[in-house]
């Protein structure tokens, strides 16, 4: 990869990685999981798994990108040749690209809902509305494939425009404006929540250390969240790592991304739940928390329409910063492999993802039931696509950890890490053994237990496969 394809500023990778990590899930899923699973106890388990699993694999994925200086697919092709390993390891790049493509297809549809609510808020359409009205409005949106397709199209087109402008003019310039603006908006919403909501109840919900509320399922969710929140296994971090300066510290950057990502999730949780508790509403609404409960909270608060509109602009910005990271791995591959221009590559990726996204659109209305997906998998097309990503991402992350831990030599890892032998040995231990074990566990929990024998069989196959792969890499390391 030529020299001009490196971030202009060392800090841009941090902005890019945080932008990829901070998305819709940070704004409702993480705070909700924290509150329901023992508050501070959940955060403690999450922090430990971030250090033991998330950060080491984040470093590994960034390292593979920076070492190859190519897109995930072409980069893994290069690394398997130079390290004389099986070409099967190229599947790391393909799994990441497939996950990014599938996630973008449905992420764009759901992010499009924020466009709808931004408009409703800023025009004052929801001022004084009651729960029945707002809930019916959300149901009406889901029942309208035409409206959802319009929002899906607008959102994905804007994301494509940013990536199509290039690494520097598009992604870098966009992130340097967008991310500080998002942080500022989040603080404004938090201050509004403190003034007009119940911040004490929100803090109590999020931070009370109650280990009794942390079930085994809660532990698993903490481990899973620590992996998924850093955007691991979908090619974005590897693609962004290819543009990272050789002087930038992988370890410090990984820790900074994890800290900022978690801090944003906690501040968002305080802001959102201050409003929810202040309005006396329920917290356990899942996606409905953002699109039903919050609009209801804003509806009865002073200046609620304006601040609600600003909040949904925040949601849109967070979603766009994530979506551009989903476009980049595939677009970069098309540019490198087929010598396309960047606009051509982005257009092909986005049009294909847009078409795939129509399956998610109709999953909420026309194809809500009675389709081949329901017959074969007992779930909608959207739920099936989401299931595939929940398999591809951990599997890709598992393979990244094994490849970086076993195939890369000590000298090249030490050069990339730029650190002492103690941290090198710690990182290698975590990435060779602890990370793969934790990710395997989470991976198996994501597979639906349709039949009793499915998970044990897959578990045995996975353990055997991981052992065989690590042994093969060990011989070549």
C-alpha positions in Angstrom: 0.0 0.0 0.0 1.5 3.3 -1.0 2.6 5.9 1.5 -0.2 8.4 0.9 -2.8 5.9 2.3 -1.8 6.6 5.9 -3.9 8.8 8.3 -2.7 12.4 8.2 -2.7 12.6 12.0 -1.8 9.9 14.5 -5.0 10.5 16.4 -7.2 9.8 13.5 -7.1 6.0 14.0 -8.3 6.6 17.5 -11.2 8.7 16.2 -11.9 6.1 13.4 -11.9 3.1 15.8 -14.0 4.9 18.4 -16.4 5.9 15.6 -16.6 2.3 14.5 -17.2 1.1 18.1 -19.7 3.8 19.1 -23.0 3.0 17.5 -26.6 2.3 18.3 -25.8 -0.4 20.8 -23.8 2.0 23.0 -26.7 4.3 23.3 -29.2 1.7 24.7 -27.9 -1.8 24.9 -24.8 -1.4 27.1 -26.5 0.8 29.7 -29.5 -1.5 29.7 -27.4 -4.6 30.2 -25.5 -2.8 33.0 -28.7 -1.9 34.9 -30.2 -5.3 34.6 -27.1 -7.3 35.6 -25.9 -5.8 38.9 -24.8 -2.4 37.8 -21.2 -1.9 39.0 -20.7 -5.7 39.2 -21.5 -6.0 35.5 -19.1 -3.1 34.7 -16.3 -4.9 36.7 -16.7 -8.1 34.7 -16.9 -6.1 31.5 -13.7 -4.2 32.3 -11.9 -7.4 33.1 -13.0 -9.1 29.9 -12.2 -5.9 27.9 -8.6 -6.2 29.2 -8.3 -10.0 28.9 -10.2 -10.5 25.6 -11.2 -7.2 23.9 -7.9 -5.2 24.0 -5.6 -8.1 23.1 -7.7 -9.1 20.0 -8.1 -5.4 19.1 -4.3 -5.1 19.1 -4.0 -8.4 17.1 -6.5 -7.2 14.4 -4.9 -3.7 14.1 -1.5 -5.4 13.9 -2.6 -7.6 11.0 -3.8 -4.5 9.2 -0.7 -2.4 9.8 1.7 -5.3 9.0 0.0 -6.0 5.6 -0.9 -2.4 4.7 -3.8 -3.8 2.6 -7.5 -4.5 2.9 -8.4 -7.4 5.2 -8.9 -9.9 2.3 -5.8 -8.9 0.3 -3.8 -8.4 3.6 -4.5 -11.9 4.9 -3.6 -13.3 1.4 -0.3 -11.5 1.7 0.3 -12.6 5.3 -0.5 -16.3 4.7 2.1 -16.3 1.8 4.9 -14.5 3.8 4.4 -16.6 6.9 4.0 -19.9 4.8 0.7 -20.9 6.5 -2.4 -22.5 5.0 -4.4 -20.4 2.6 -7.4 -21.3 4.8 -6.4 -18.4 7.0 -7.4 -16.0 4.2 -11.0 -16.7 5.4 -10.3 -14.2 8.2 -10.5 -11.4 5.6 -13.6 -13.0 3.9 -15.4 -13.5 7.2 -14.8 -9.9 8.2 -16.0 -8.6 4.8 -19.1 -10.8 4.9 -19.9 -9.7 8.4 -19.4 -6.0 7.5 -21.7 -6.4 4.4 -24.5 -8.1 6.3 -24.4 -5.8 9.2 -24.5 -2.7 7.0 -27.5 -4.1 5.2 -29.7 -4.1 8.4 -27.9 -1.4 10.3 -28.8 1.1 7.6 -32.5 0.2 7.9 -32.6 0.6 11.7 -30.5 3.8 11.6 -33.0 5.1 9.1 -35.6 5.1 11.9 -33.5 7.8 13.6 -34.0 10.0 10.5 -37.8 9.6 10.9 -37.6 10.6 14.6 -35.2 13.5 14.0 -37.8 15.0 11.7 -40.8 14.2 14.0 -38.9 15.8 17.0 -37.7 18.9 15.2 -41.1 19.6 13.7 -42.8 19.3 17.1 -45.1 16.5 15.9 -44.7 14.5 19.2 -45.1 17.4 21.7 -47.6 16.3 24.3 -48.2 12.9 22.6 -49.3 10.1 24.9 -47.8 6.5 25.1 -50.5 5.1 22.8 -49.9 7.7 20.1 -46.2 7.3 20.1 -46.3 3.5 20.2 -48.9 3.5 17.3 -46.6 5.8 15.4 -43.6 3.5 15.7 -45.8 0.5 14.6 -47.0 2.6 11.6 -43.4 3.2 10.6 -42.6 -0.5 10.8 -45.7 -1.3 8.8 -44.6 1.0 5.9 -42.0 -0.7 3.6 -42.0 2.4 1.4 -41.1 4.8 4.2 -38.5 2.5 5.7 -36.9 2.0 2.2 -36.8 5.8 1.8 -34.9 6.3 5.1 -32.7 3.3 4.4 -31.8 4.7 1.0 -31.0 8.2 2.4 -28.9 6.9 5.3 -26.8 4.5 3.2 -26.3 7.0 0.4 -24.9 9.6 2.9 -22.6 7.0 4.4 -21.4 6.1 0.9 -20.7 9.7 0.0 -18.3 10.1 2.9 -16.4 6.9 2.1 -16.5 7.6 -1.7 -14.6 10.9 -1.1 -11.5 8.9 0.0 -9.4 8.2 3.1 -8.4 11.9 3.7 -11.2 14.1 2.2 -14.0 11.7 3.2 -13.4 9.4 6.2 -10.7 11.4 8.0 -12.3 14.9 7.5 -15.7 13.5 8.3 -14.6 11.9 11.6 -12.6 14.9 12.7 -15.8 17.0 12.5 -18.3 14.3 13.5 -16.8 12.7 16.6 -16.1 16.0 18.6 -19.6 17.1 17.6 -21.1 13.9 18.9 -19.3 14.2 22.2 -20.6 17.8 22.6 -24.2 16.7 21.8 -24.0 13.9 24.3 -22.9 16.3 27.0 -25.8 18.7 26.2 -28.3 15.8 26.4 -26.7 14.7 29.7 -27.0 18.2 31.2 -30.6 18.4 30.0 -31.3 15.0 31.7 -29.7 16.2 34.9 -31.9 19.3 34.9 -35.2 17.8 33.7 -34.8 14.1 34.7 -33.9 12.0 37.6 -30.1 11.5 37.5 -30.0 10.0 41.0 -32.2 7.1 39.9 -30.2 6.7 36.7 -26.9 6.5 38.6 -28.4 4.1 41.1 -29.7 1.9 38.3 -26.3 1.9 36.5 -23.7 1.9 39.2 -25.0 0.1 42.3 -22.7 -2.8 42.9 -25.1 -5.7 43.3 -23.3 -9.0 42.6 -26.5 -11.0 43.4 -28.1 -9.6 40.2 -25.2 -10.9 38.1 -26.3 -14.3 36.8 -24.3 -16.6 34.6 -26.1 -15.2 31.6 -25.0 -11.7 32.8 -21.4 -12.8 32.9 -21.7 -14.1 29.3 -23.3 -10.9 28.2 -20.4 -8.9 29.8 -17.9 -11.1 27.9 -19.9 -10.8 24.6 -20.4 -7.1 25.0 -16.6 -6.6 25.6 -16.0 -8.3 22.2 -18.7 -6.8 20.1 -18.4 -3.3 21.3 -14.9 -2.9 19.9 -16.1 -3.9 16.4 -13.9 -6.9 16.3 -14.0 -9.5 13.6 -15.8 -7.5 10.9 -12.8 -6.1 9.1 -13.2 -2.5 10.1 -10.3 -2.4 12.6 -8.0 -4.3 10.3 -8.9 -1.9 7.4 -8.3 1.2 9.5 -5.1 -0.4 10.9 -3.7 -0.5 7.4 -3.8 3.3 7.4 -2.3 3.7 10.9 1.1 5.4 11.4 3.9 3.0 12.2 4.9 5.3 15.1 1.5 5.1 16.8 1.4 2.8 19.9 -0.9 -0.2 19.3 -1.3 -0.8 23.1 -2.0 2.8 24.1 -4.4 3.2 21.2 -6.3 0.0 22.0 -6.7 1.0 25.7 -7.8 4.5 24.7 -10.5 3.2 22.3 -11.8 0.8 25.0 -11.9 3.5 27.6 -13.6 6.2 25.4 -16.1 3.7 24.0 -17.1 2.6 27.5 -17.2 6.2 28.8 -19.5 7.2 26.0 -21.8 4.3 26.8 -21.9 5.2 30.5 -22.5 8.9 29.8 -25.2 8.0 27.3 -26.8 5.6 29.9 -26.9 8.4 32.5 -28.4 10.8 30.0 -31.0 8.4 28.7 -32.1 6.8 32.0 -32.2 10.2 33.7 -35.0 11.1 31.2 -36.6 7.7 31.4 -36.8 7.7 35.2 -37.7 11.4 35.3 -40.8 10.6 33.2 -41.6 7.5 35.3 -41.2 5.1 32.3 -40.1 1.5 32.0 -36.4 0.7 31.3 -36.7 -2.8 29.8 -37.8 -1.9 26.3 -34.9 -3.1 24.1 -34.9 -1.2 20.8 -38.2 0.3 21.8 -36.4 2.2 24.5 -34.9 4.5 21.9 -37.9 4.8 19.5 -40.9 4.7 21.9 -39.8 5.3 25.5 -37.4 8.2 24.9 -39.8 10.1 22.5 -42.4 9.8 25.2 -40.0 11.2 27.8 -39.1 14.2 25.5 -42.8 14.8 24.7 -43.6 16.1 28.2 -40.4 17.9 29.0 -39.6 21.6 28.5 -37.8 22.2 25.2 -38.2 18.4 24.7 -38.9 18.7 20.9 -35.6 20.6 20.3 -33.4 18.4 22.6 -35.1 15.3 21.3 -34.2 16.4 17.7 -30.6 17.0 18.8 -30.5 13.6 20.5 -31.6 11.8 17.3 -29.0 13.7 15.4 -26.5 12.2 17.9 -28.0 8.8 17.1 -27.6 9.4 13.4 -24.0 10.6 13.8 -23.0 7.5 15.8 -24.7 5.3 13.3 -22.9 7.0 10.3 -19.5 6.7 12.0 -20.1 3.0 12.3 -21.6 2.5 8.9 -18.6 4.1 7.1 -16.4 1.6 8.9 -18.6 -1.2 7.5 -18.2 0.0 3.9 -14.5 0.5 4.0 -13.2 -3.2 4.2 -15.1 -4.3 1.1 -14.6 -1.1 -0.8 -10.8 -1.2 -0.1 -10.7 -4.8 -1.4 -12.5 -3.9 -4.6 -10.1 -1.0 -5.2 -7.0 -3.2 -4.7 -8.2 -6.4 -6.3 -9.9 -5.1 -9.4 -8.2 -1.7 -9.8 -11.5 0.2 -9.4 -11.8 3.8 -8.5 -12.9 4.4 -5.0 -16.4 5.8 -6.1 -16.9 2.7 -8.2 -16.0 0.3 -5.4 -18.1 2.1 -2.9 -21.1 2.2 -5.3 -21.0 -1.6 -5.8 -20.7 -2.3 -2.1 -23.4 0.1 -1.1 -25.9 -0.9 -3.9 -25.5 -4.6 -3.0 -25.9 -3.8 0.8 -28.9 -1.6 0.0 -30.6 -4.4 -1.9 -29.8 -6.9 0.9 -31.3 -4.4 3.3 -34.7 -4.7 1.6 -35.0 -8.1 3.2 -34.8 -6.4 6.6 -37.3 -3.8 5.5 -39.9 -6.4 4.6 -39.2 -8.5 7.7 -41.2 -6.0 9.7 -44.2 -5.9 7.5 -44.8 -7.8 4.2 -42.6 -10.8 5.2 -43.3 -10.6 8.9 -44.4 -14.2 8.9 -44.9 -17.3 6.7 -41.7 -17.0 4.7 -39.0 -19.6 3.9 -36.9 -18.2 6.7 -39.6 -18.8 9.2 -40.1 -22.3 7.9 -36.4 -23.3 7.9 -35.0 -21.3 10.8 -38.0 -20.2 12.8 -37.0 -16.5 12.4 -37.5 -13.6 10.1 -35.0 -12.7 7.3 -33.7 -9.9 9.5 -33.2 -12.2 12.5 -31.5 -14.8 10.2 -29.1 -12.2 8.8 -28.4 -11.0 12.3 -27.7 -14.6 13.4 -25.1 -15.0 10.6 -23.2 -11.9 11.8 -23.3 -13.2 15.3 -21.5 -16.3 14.0 -19.1 -14.6 11.5 -17.8 -12.0 13.9 -16.7 -14.2 16.8 -15.4 -16.8 14.4 -13.4 -14.2 12.6 -12.1 -12.8 16.0 -11.2 -16.2 17.2 -9.1 -16.8 14.0 -7.5 -13.4 14.2 -6.3 -14.2 17.8 -4.9 -17.6 16.8 -3.2 -16.3 13.7 -1.6 -13.3 15.4 -0.7 -15.4 18.5 0.8 -18.3 16.7 1.9 -17.3 13.1 3.5 -13.9 13.7 7.1 -14.1 15.0 8.3 -12.7 18.3 10.5 -10.1 16.5 7.7 -8.7 14.3 5.2 -8.6 17.2 7.8 -6.8 19.4 8.5 -4.3 16.6 4.7 -3.6 16.2 4.0 -3.4 19.9 7.2 -1.4 20.6 7.1 -2.6 24.2 9.0 -4.7 26.7 9.2 -8.4 26.9 6.8 -8.6 29.9 3.9 -7.0 28.0 4.7 -9.1 24.9 4.5 -12.3 26.9 1.3 -11.2 28.6 -0.3 -10.2 25.3 0.7 -13.5 23.6 -0.7 -15.5 26.5 -4.0 -13.7 26.3 -4.3 -13.8 22.6 -3.2 -17.5 22.3 -5.3 -19.0 25.1 -7.5 -16.7 27.1 -9.1 -14.7 24.2 -9.9 -17.8 22.0 -11.4 -19.7 25.0 -13.7 -16.7 25.9 -14.7 -16.0 22.3 -15.4 -19.7 21.7 -17.7 -19.7 24.7 -19.6 -16.6 23.6 -19.7 -17.9 20.0 -21.4 -21.2 21.1 -23.9 -19.2 23.2 -25.0 -17.3 20.1 -26.0 -20.4 18.3 -29.7 -21.2 18.9 -30.2 -24.4 20.7 -32.8 -25.7 18.3 -31.9 -29.3 19.2 -30.2 -30.5 22.3 -27.3 -32.1 20.4 -26.4 -29.0 18.2 -24.3 -27.0 20.7 -22.3 -30.0 22.2 -21.5 -31.2 18.7 -20.5 -27.8 17.4 -18.5 -27.2 20.6 -16.6 -30.4 20.1 -15.9 -29.6 16.5 -14.8 -26.1 17.3 -12.4 -27.2 20.0 -10.9 -29.9 17.8 -10.6 -27.3 14.9 -9.0 -24.7 17.1 -6.5 -27.2 18.4 -5.6 -28.4 14.9 -5.2 -24.9 13.6 -3.1 -23.7 16.5 -0.8 -26.7 16.1 -0.4 -26.1 12.4 0.4 -22.4 13.1 2.8 -23.4 15.9 4.9 -25.5 13.5 5.2 -22.6 11.1 5.9 -19.9 13.8 
